[in-house]
């Protein structure tokens, strides 16, 4: 077992707010050649799942966080992980993240104007057949995330659905054409 796989399993066994979604992120990252944008790293739990999957799929991960994340130093040397510490709505961050990605994962401020702006800036980078995942869509805890998804989907004609468990996981499936 590689250090990334062991780290993922260790983090997946710990109790935290994204524990139940880690296998979902890991599964998406295992798509052959998966290209993923992650907005929000914080302690690196979601990143661990994504990197472990990418290690097996031969893909790449671009992560953006406004603060220096609390991730293991050895991750910085991984050739398939690209990290930018910046506001994810800045021109620099938008330019840093590629287009034609398979997965966009958003777990940042959870505030309405910021989340809506992230959707407007980054969903167009997801290729047809790809998926957008947003953490914390439980409307009792984080009403702004669902409100942002409702407005964005209303603007674009896309639809989203919610996995209400695990603090909520909002999903937009980008149509093939």
MONORLIN-V311138 format. One line per field, one symbol per residue. ss: DSSP state (H for helix, E for strand, C for the rest). psi: psi as a letter, one per 40 degrees, with the letter a starting at -180 (. if undefined). burial: # if it has 16 or more other ideal C-beta (glycine too) atoms within 10 Angstrom, else .. A space follows every 10 residues. Layout:
ss = ???
psi = ???
burial = ???
//
This chain:
ss = CCHHHHHHHH HHHCCCCCHH HHHHHHHHHC CCCCEEEEEC CCCCHHHHHH HHHHHHHCCE EEEEECCCCC CCHHHHHCCC EEEEECCCCC HHHHHHCCCC EEEEEECCCC CHHHHHHHHH HHHHHEEEEE EEEEECCCCC CCHHHHHHHH HHHHHHCCCC EEECCCCCEE EEECCCC
psi = hidddddddd ddeihieedd edddddddee hhfhhhhhhh dbeedddddd ddddddefai hhihidihig ihddddehee hhhhhiheei ddddddhiaf idhhhhgbde iddddddddd dddeehihea ihhhifehdd dgdddddddd dddddeeiii ihheifehhi hhhhid.
burial = ...##.##.. ##.....#.. ##.###.### #..####### ##.####### #####.#.## ######..#. #...#..... #.##...##. ..#..##... ########## .#.######. ###.##...# ########.. .#.######. .##....#.# .#...##### ##.#...
//
